[in-house]
Amino acid sequence: MNSSIASSYAKLSVISITVTAIITSVHHVYREGPGFIVPAVLIVLLPYILMRWFGGSGGNIALGAYGLLNALIIVGLGIVDGFFDRVVNAVITWYAASNGEAVDRLDRAFRVLPQTPLAGDPLYEITGILTFLASMFAAYYLYRFMRATFSARVANARDVHPALSGV
């Protein structure tokens, strides 16, 4: 793979993680109130800043920082908060309601994070589910970006070091 493919995946990665950050920011500002706006703005802007840093330096620290931030957003906000606390509980609630089960008992059994008074609120639940969906796209494009970046580095190393060209 060449660096133009890595560049394309870099753009898609930044776009997808930024969309994930925007959706989860709406989700958490809605729950926590205006005091969460500053952290929300930081989580939205940080992927772009880290990618610019990597684009300018090409260094491993910048690449690692970008990958770590993505992993935290994808796992912490997308999988734990979005999937386990929104998607799984929505399915459990629908299942319990359709079978006449006590929703309260099932909901407590599968909840990962503390219960919030907004549970069941349509905007809150939809933004949580969308966070999970967007994070799956972010995970895919992060993987493709990292793979293309490492492939481009290996190809460049072979061009620079003739001894490695036969490897």
Backbone hydrogen bonds in HBPLUS format (Angstrom, degrees):
<---DONOR---> <-ACCEPTOR-->    atom                        ^
c    i                          cat <-CA-CA->   ^        H-A-AA   ^      H-
h    n   atom  resd res      DA  || num        DHA   H-A  angle D-A-AA Bond
n    s   type  num  typ     dist DA aas  dist angle  dist       angle   num
A0005-ILE N   A0002-ASN O   3.24 MM   3  5.66 131.3  2.49 105.8 116.6     1
A0006-ALA N   A0002-ASN O   3.31 MM   4  6.71 158.2  2.37 144.2 150.3     2
A0007-SER N   A0003-SER O   2.83 MM   4  6.01 145.7  1.95 139.1 148.7     3
A0008-SER N   A0004-SER O   2.96 MM   4  6.21 150.5  2.05 139.7 146.9     4
A0009-TYR N   A0005-ILE O   2.95 MM   4  6.25 162.9  1.98 153.7 157.8     5
A0010-ALA N   A0006-ALA O   2.82 MM   4  5.97 139.1  1.99 138.4 150.7     6
A0011-LYS N   A0007-SER O   3.07 MM   4  6.37 156.4  2.12 147.2 151.4     7
A0012-LEU N   A0008-SER O   3.07 MM   4  6.39 165.6  2.09 149.9 153.7     8
A0013-SER N   A0009-TYR O   2.80 MM   4  5.85 149.8  1.89 142.3 150.9     9
A0014-VAL N   A0010-ALA O   2.96 MM   4  6.17 163.0  1.99 150.9 154.6    10
A0015-ILE N   A0011-LYS O   2.92 MM   4  6.13 164.4  1.95 152.7 157.5    11
A0016-SER N   A0012-LEU O   2.94 MM   4  6.02 166.0  1.96 145.2 149.4    12
A0017-ILE N   A0013-SER O   2.97 MM   4  6.10 163.0  2.00 151.0 155.7    13
A0018-THR N   A0014-VAL O   2.92 MM   4  5.90 147.4  2.03 142.2 151.5    14
A0019-VAL N   A0015-ILE O   2.92 MM   4  6.13 157.2  1.97 150.1 156.0    15
A0020-THR N   A0016-SER O   3.05 MM   4  6.21 157.6  2.10 140.3 146.6    16
A0021-ALA N   A0017-ILE O   2.90 MM   4  6.08 154.0  1.97 139.0 146.2    17
A0022-ILE N   A0018-THR O   2.84 MM   4  6.09 152.4  1.92 149.0 156.5    18
A0023-ILE N   A0019-VAL O   2.98 MM   4  6.20 168.1  2.00 154.0 156.6    19
A0024-THR N   A0020-THR O   2.96 MM   4  6.16 167.3  1.98 152.3 156.2    20
A0025-SER N   A0021-ALA O   2.87 MM   4  5.86 138.9  2.04 136.1 147.7    21
A0026-VAL N   A0022-ILE O   2.98 MM   4  6.27 157.5  2.04 151.1 155.7    22
A0027-HIS N   A0023-ILE O   3.01 MM   4  6.25 161.0  2.05 147.6 153.2    23
A0028-HIS N   A0024-THR O   2.92 MM   4  6.08 159.3  1.96 144.7 149.0    24
A0029-VAL N   A0025-SER O   2.79 MM   4  5.84 159.8  1.83 152.1 158.1    25
A0030-TYR N   A0026-VAL O   2.97 MM   4  5.91 154.7  2.03 143.3 150.4    26
A0031-ARG N   A0027-HIS O   3.22 MM   4  6.44 143.2  2.36 131.8 141.3    27
A0032-GLU N   A0028-HIS O   2.71 MM   4  5.76 173.7  1.72 154.8 157.1    28
A0033-GLY N   A0029-VAL O   2.76 MM   4  4.94 144.8  1.88 128.0 137.0    29
A0036-PHE N   A0033-GLY O   3.16 MM   3  6.11 171.5  2.16 128.6 131.0    30
A0037-ILE N   A0034-PRO O   3.16 MM   3  5.43 168.0  2.17 115.5 116.7    31
A0040-ALA N   A0036-PHE O   3.05 MM   4  6.11 150.0  2.14 143.8 153.2    32
A0041-VAL N   A0037-ILE O   2.86 MM   4  6.11 156.7  1.92 155.4 160.4    33
A0042-LEU N   A0038-VAL O   3.05 MM   4  6.31 158.8  2.09 151.5 157.5    34
A0043-ILE N   A0039-PRO O   2.94 MM   4  6.17 160.9  1.98 150.2 154.6    35
A0044-VAL N   A0040-ALA O   3.10 MM   4  6.27 139.0  2.27 141.0 151.8    36
A0045-LEU N   A0041-VAL O   2.98 MM   4  6.16 155.3  2.04 150.3 156.3    37
A0046-LEU N   A0042-LEU O   2.86 MM   4  5.73 156.8  1.91 154.1 159.2    38
A0049-ILE N   A0045-LEU O   3.09 MM   4  6.36 162.4  2.12 156.3 161.9    39
A0050-LEU N   A0046-LEU O   2.88 MM   4  6.04 167.1  1.90 158.8 161.7    40
A0051-MET N   A0047-PRO O   2.92 MM   4  6.07 153.7  1.99 145.9 153.4    41
A0052-ARG N   A0048-TYR O   2.94 MM   4  6.14 154.5  2.00 147.6 154.6    42
A0053-TRP N   A0049-ILE O   2.96 MM   4  6.21 153.2  2.03 146.0 153.7    43
A0054-PHE N   A0050-LEU O   2.93 MM   4  6.19 158.0  1.97 145.5 151.1    44
A0055-GLY N   A0051-MET O   2.76 MM   4  5.98 157.9  1.81 148.0 154.8    45
A0056-GLY N   A0052-ARG O   2.90 MM   4  6.08 146.5  2.01 144.9 153.1    46
A0057-SER N   A0053-TRP O   2.91 MM   4  6.04 160.4  1.95 152.1 157.5    47
A0058-GLY N   A0054-PHE O   2.57 MM   4  4.79 141.0  1.71 129.6 143.6    48
A0063-LEU N   A0059-GLY O   3.16 MM   4  6.38 160.4  2.20 143.5 149.3    49
A0064-GLY N   A0060-ASN O   2.79 MM   4  5.88 157.9  1.83 145.3 151.9    50
A0065-ALA N   A0061-ILE O   2.85 MM   4  6.02 156.1  1.90 147.9 154.4    51
A0066-TYR N   A0062-ALA O   2.99 MM   4  6.18 159.4  2.03 147.3 152.6    52
A0067-GLY N   A0063-LEU O   2.95 MM   4  6.15 163.0  1.98 148.6 153.6    53
A0068-LEU N   A0064-GLY O   2.81 MM   4  5.95 157.0  1.87 148.6 155.2    54
A0069-LEU N   A0065-ALA O   2.97 MM   4  6.11 164.2  2.00 147.9 152.0    55
A0070-ASN N   A0066-TYR O   3.03 MM   4  6.23 162.7  2.06 148.8 153.8    56
A0071-ALA N   A0067-GLY O   2.91 MM   4  6.11 158.5  1.96 146.2 152.5    57
A0072-LEU N   A0068-LEU O   2.94 MM   4  6.19 157.9  1.99 152.3 157.7    58
A0073-ILE N   A0069-LEU O   3.00 MM   4  6.26 161.5  2.03 152.4 157.1    59
A0074-ILE N   A0070-ASN O   2.80 MM   4  5.93 171.0  1.81 159.1 162.1    60
A0075-VAL N   A0071-ALA O   2.86 MM   4  5.81 167.9  1.88 148.1 152.2    61
A0076-GLY N   A0072-LEU O   2.85 MM   4  5.35 138.9  2.02 130.4 142.4    62
A0077-LEU N   A0073-ILE O   3.04 MM   4  5.15 139.0  2.21 119.2 131.7    63
A0078-GLY N   A0073-ILE O   3.02 MM   5  6.42 146.9  2.13 150.7 160.2    64
A0079-ILE N   A0074-ILE O   2.88 MM   5  6.33 139.4  2.05 147.9 160.7    65
A0080-VAL N   A0075-VAL O   2.95 MM   5  6.24 166.4  1.97 166.2 169.3    66
A0081-ASP N   A0076-GLY O   3.36 MM   5  6.55 152.1  2.44 133.2 140.8    67
A0082-GLY N   A0077-LEU O   2.94 MM   5  6.10 138.0  2.12 134.2 147.1    68
A0083-PHE N   A0078-GLY O   2.96 MM   5  6.39 132.3  2.20 135.1 149.1    69
A0083-PHE N   A0079-ILE O   3.06 MM   4  4.73 124.6  2.38 101.9 117.4    70
A0084-PHE N   A0079-ILE O   2.94 MM   5  6.38 161.8  1.97 165.4 169.0    71
A0085-ASP N   A0080-VAL O   3.20 MM   5  6.55 143.0  2.34 146.8 157.6    72
A0087-VAL N   A0082-GLY O   3.09 MM   5  6.51 156.8  2.14 147.7 154.6    73
A0088-VAL N   A0083-PHE O   2.87 MM   5  6.14 167.8  1.88 170.0 170.8    74
A0090-ALA N   A0086-ARG O   2.88 MM   4  5.92 143.1  2.02 142.1 152.5    75
A0091-VAL N   A0087-VAL O   3.00 MM   4  6.28 161.1  2.03 155.4 159.8    76
A0092-ILE N   A0088-VAL O   2.91 MM   4  6.16 159.1  1.95 149.2 155.7    77
A0093-THR N   A0089-ASN O   2.87 MM   4  5.93 158.3  1.92 141.3 147.4    78
A0094-TRP N   A0090-ALA O   2.96 MM   4  6.17 163.6  1.98 148.9 153.1    79
A0095-TYR N   A0091-VAL O   2.86 MM   4  6.03 161.0  1.90 149.8 155.7    80
A0096-ALA N   A0092-ILE O   2.80 MM   4  5.96 168.6  1.81 153.8 157.2    81
A0097-ALA N   A0093-THR O   2.87 MM   4  5.98 162.2  1.90 149.9 155.2    82
A0098-SER N   A0094-TRP O   2.99 MM   4  6.10 151.8  2.07 144.3 151.6    83
A0099-ASN N   A0095-TYR O   3.04 MM   4  6.21 134.4  2.25 144.0 156.0    84
A0099-ASN N   A0096-ALA O   3.26 MM   3  5.19 132.9  2.49  93.6 106.0    85
A0100-GLY N   A0096-ALA O   2.91 MM   4  5.78 110.8  2.40 143.9 157.8    86
A0101-GLU N   A0096-ALA O   2.92 MM   5  4.59 138.1  2.10 137.3 140.3    87
A0106-LEU N   A0102-ALA O   3.47 MM   4  6.81 167.2  2.49 153.4 156.0    88
A0107-ASP N   A0103-VAL O   2.84 MM   4  5.86 162.8  1.87 158.7 164.2    89
A0108-ARG N   A0104-ASP O   3.14 MM   4  6.27 161.5  2.17 147.2 150.9    90
A0109-ALA N   A0105-ARG O   3.29 MM   4  6.44 146.5  2.41 138.1 146.8    91
A0119-ALA N   A0116-THR O   3.16 MM   3  5.67 170.7  2.17 118.3 120.3    92
A0121-ASP N   A0118-LEU O   2.79 MM   3  5.36 163.8  1.82 144.8 147.2    93
A0125-GLU N   A0121-ASP O   2.91 MM   4  6.06 167.3  1.92 165.8 169.7    94
A0126-ILE N   A0122-PRO O   2.88 MM   4  5.92 167.0  1.89 153.9 158.1    95
A0127-THR N   A0123-LEU O   3.01 MM   4  6.02 165.5  2.03 147.2 151.5    96
A0128-GLY N   A0124-TYR O   3.14 MM   4  6.23 146.8  2.26 137.6 146.7    97
A0129-ILE N   A0125-GLU O   2.99 MM   4  6.26 157.2  2.04 150.2 155.8    98
A0130-LEU N   A0126-ILE O   2.84 MM   4  6.04 161.2  1.88 152.3 158.1    99
A0131-THR N   A0127-THR O   2.94 MM   4  6.01 139.9  2.11 134.9 144.9   100
A0132-PHE N   A0128-GLY O   3.32 MM   4  6.67 153.1  2.39 141.5 146.7   101
A0133-LEU N   A0129-ILE O   3.09 MM   4  6.47 164.4  2.12 151.4 155.1   102
A0134-ALA N   A0130-LEU O   2.85 MM   4  5.95 169.5  1.86 152.0 155.3   103
A0135-SER N   A0131-THR O   2.91 MM   4  5.98 149.5  2.00 142.7 151.6   104
A0136-MET N   A0132-PHE O   3.14 MM   4  6.45 136.5  2.34 145.2 155.7   105
A0136-MET N   A0133-LEU O   3.18 MM   3  5.33 134.0  2.40  98.2 110.2   106
A0138-ALA N   A0134-ALA O   2.96 MM   4  6.27 156.9  2.01 147.9 155.2   107
A0139-ALA N   A0135-SER O   2.83 MM   4  6.00 150.6  1.92 140.8 148.2   108
A0140-TYR N   A0136-MET O   3.08 MM   4  6.27 159.0  2.13 141.7 146.9   109
A0141-TYR N   A0137-PHE O   2.96 MM   4  6.22 170.1  1.97 157.6 159.4   110
A0142-LEU N   A0138-ALA O   2.86 MM   4  5.92 146.0  1.97 143.1 152.9   111
A0143-TYR N   A0139-ALA O   3.00 MM   4  6.15 163.2  2.03 147.1 151.5   112
A0144-ARG N   A0140-TYR O   2.97 MM   4  6.28 163.4  2.00 150.5 155.1   113
A0145-PHE N   A0141-TYR O   2.88 MM   4  5.90 157.0  1.94 139.9 146.5   114
A0146-MET N   A0142-LEU O   2.88 MM   4  6.07 169.2  1.89 155.9 158.6   115
A0147-ARG N   A0143-TYR O   2.92 MM   4  6.04 164.1  1.94 153.1 158.0   116
A0148-ALA N   A0144-ARG O   2.92 MM   4  6.03 161.9  1.95 146.8 151.9   117
A0149-THR N   A0145-PHE O   2.87 MM   4  6.00 155.0  1.93 148.9 156.4   118
A0150-PHE N   A0146-MET O   2.94 MM   4  6.12 166.2  1.96 151.8 155.0   119
A0151-SER N   A0147-ARG O   2.94 MM   4  6.10 154.0  2.01 144.7 152.5   120
A0152-ALA N   A0148-ALA O   2.93 MM   4  6.06 155.6  1.99 144.4 150.7   121
A0153-ARG N   A0149-THR O   2.98 MM   4  6.23 151.7  2.06 145.7 153.7   122
A0154-VAL N   A0150-PHE O   2.98 MM   4  6.21 154.9  2.05 146.2 152.5   123
A0155-ALA N   A0151-SER O   2.97 MM   4  6.19 159.8  2.01 148.1 153.7   124
A0156-ASN N   A0152-ALA O   2.93 MM   4  6.10 154.7  1.99 145.0 151.8   125
A0157-ALA N   A0153-ARG O   2.89 MM   4  6.06 148.9  1.98 143.1 151.8   126
A0158-ARG N   A0154-VAL O   3.02 MM   4  6.28 149.1  2.12 145.9 153.5   127
A0159-ASP N   A0155-ALA O   3.14 MM   4  6.41 146.7  2.26 140.2 149.0   128
A0160-VAL N   A0156-ASN O   3.03 MM   4  6.23 146.6  2.15 144.2 152.8   129
A0161-HIS N   A0157-ALA O   2.92 MM   4  5.95 163.0  1.95 149.9 154.3   130
A0164-LEU N   A0161-HIS O   3.03 MM   3  5.57 147.3  2.14 114.8 123.4   131
A0165-SER N   A0162-PRO O   3.21 MM   3  5.22 152.4  2.29 100.5 108.6   132
A0167-VAL N   A0164-LEU O   3.00 MM   3  5.26 158.6  2.04 111.7 118.7   133
